[in-house]
Amino acid sequence: MSKEMMISGLEKFPLKQIVDERGAVFHYLKSSDSTFKGFGEAYYSKVNPGIIKGWKKHNLVHQHFCVPVGAVKIVIFDNRENSPTNGHFNEIILDELDNYVRLSIPPGLWYSFKCISESFALLANIIDTPHDPNESEVLPLETKKINYLWK
Ligand SMILES: Cc1cn([C@H]2C[C@H](O)[C@@H](COP(=O)(O)OP(=O)(O)O[C@H]3O[C@@H](C)C(=O)[C@@H](O)[C@H]3O)O2)c(=O)[nH]c1=O
């Protein structure tokens, strides 16, 4: 498994958390952000401890992930034909503490994600068009088409 530079078009942006004695404000996405492609829908994927979701690929939608609750390991695989990082994998931790970042994901990338926190994780997603089950594809985690074995 080749695991090196960031997959082409995939971007990670550290996010601010403004903490005080009452709690905190967690930044997430601004329409002025360079990778903002418009607003379609925001939702959460709740993942229970140890559960792995995916493989999933959105063919049209641009996604912005962050994990404000818990911790998630996400594996992204690029099998886009003309991509300079075709065949590459990225493994990225998203969480509410040390890795509170926004992951900007262009269409066409396969991914799966596992809750690695003791309690459930909320993976927040803002997409640029409303959810359309017909523009995405799924593959079972044990597919032979993606050479990655979740431990
Ligand atoms: C994403 C989404 C799902 N659903 C429905 C479809 C299905 O019946 C149920 C569960 O959907 P899923 O199994 O796809 O949910 P889940 O496995 O949590 O995955 C979700 O996580 C994020 C990160 C994605 O990648 C999304 O595409 C979505 O697949 O919720 C909606 O009604 N609206 C939505 O916006």
The ligand as an SDF file (V2000), in Angstrom:
LIG
                    3D

 35 37  0  0  0  0  0  0  0  0999 V2000
  -26.1080   10.8840    4.2730 C   0  0  0  0  0  0  0  0  0  0  0  0
  -27.5990   10.7520    4.3800 C   0  0  0  0  0  0  0  0  0  0  0  0
  -28.1610    9.5370    4.6050 C   0  0  0  0  0  0  0  0  0  0  0  0
  -29.5080    9.4470    4.6910 N   0  0  0  0  0  0  0  0  0  0  0  0
  -30.1060    8.1440    4.9680 C   0  0  0  0  0  0  0  0  0  0  0  0
  -29.7500    7.0990    3.9190 C   0  0  0  0  0  0  0  0  0  0  0  0
  -29.7830    5.8150    4.7090 C   0  0  0  0  0  0  0  0  0  0  0  0
  -31.1220    5.3320    4.7930 O   0  0  0  0  0  0  0  0  0  0  0  0
  -29.3870    6.2390    6.1180 C   0  0  0  0  0  0  0  0  0  0  0  0
  -27.9480    5.8810    6.4270 C   0  0  0  0  0  0  0  0  0  0  0  0
  -27.1760    6.3860    5.3520 O   0  0  0  0  0  0  0  0  0  0  0  0
  -25.7150    5.8510    5.2130 P   0  0  0  0  0  0  0  0  0  0  0  0
  -25.6800    4.3750    5.4980 O   0  0  0  0  0  0  0  0  0  0  0  0
  -25.1720    6.3520    3.9010 O   0  0  0  0  0  0  0  0  0  0  0  0
  -25.0120    6.6390    6.4050 O   0  0  0  0  0  0  0  0  0  0  0  0
  -23.5320    6.4790    6.8760 P   0  0  0  0  0  0  0  0  0  0  0  0
  -23.0510    5.0780    6.6760 O   0  0  0  0  0  0  0  0  0  0  0  0
  -23.4620    7.0920    8.2090 O   0  0  0  0  0  0  0  0  0  0  0  0
  -22.6780    7.3260    5.8730 O   0  0  0  0  0  0  0  0  0  0  0  0
  -22.8590    8.6700    5.7480 C   0  0  0  0  0  0  0  0  0  0  0  0
  -21.6290    9.1550    6.1810 O   0  0  0  0  0  0  0  0  0  0  0  0
  -21.0770   10.1710    5.4060 C   0  0  0  0  0  0  0  0  0  0  0  0
  -19.6640   10.4900    5.8220 C   0  0  0  0  0  0  0  0  0  0  0  0
  -21.1600    9.8240    3.9910 C   0  0  0  0  0  0  0  0  0  0  0  0
  -20.2050    9.5150    3.3120 O   0  0  0  0  0  0  0  0  0  0  0  0
  -22.5180    9.8060    3.5120 C   0  0  0  0  0  0  0  0  0  0  0  0
  -22.5710    9.4840    2.1290 O   0  0  0  0  0  0  0  0  0  0  0  0
  -23.3010    8.8340    4.3010 C   0  0  0  0  0  0  0  0  0  0  0  0
  -23.1190    7.6150    3.5990 O   0  0  0  0  0  0  0  0  0  0  0  0
  -29.5290    7.6640    6.1830 O   0  0  0  0  0  0  0  0  0  0  0  0
  -30.3370   10.5480    4.5450 C   0  0  0  0  0  0  0  0  0  0  0  0
  -31.5710   10.4560    4.6390 O   0  0  0  0  0  0  0  0  0  0  0  0
  -29.7840   11.7620    4.3070 N   0  0  0  0  0  0  0  0  0  0  0  0
  -28.4480   11.9090    4.2190 C   0  0  0  0  0  0  0  0  0  0  0  0
  -27.9670   13.0460    3.9980 O   0  0  0  0  0  0  0  0  0  0  0  0
  1  2  1  0
  2  3  2  0
  2 34  1  0
  3  4  1  0
  4  5  1  0
  4 31  1  0
  5  6  1  0
  5 30  1  0
  6  7  1  0
  7  8  1  0
  7  9  1  0
  9 10  1  0
  9 30  1  0
 10 11  1  0
 11 12  1  0
 12 13  2  0
 12 14  1  0
 12 15  1  0
 15 16  1  0
 16 17  2  0
 16 18  1  0
 16 19  1  0
 19 20  1  0
 20 21  1  0
 20 28  1  0
 21 22  1  0
 22 23  1  0
 22 24  1  0
 24 25  2  0
 24 26  1  0
 26 27  1  0
 26 28  1  0
 28 29  1  0
 31 32  2  0
 31 33  1  0
 33 34  1  0
 34 35  2  0
M  END
$$$$
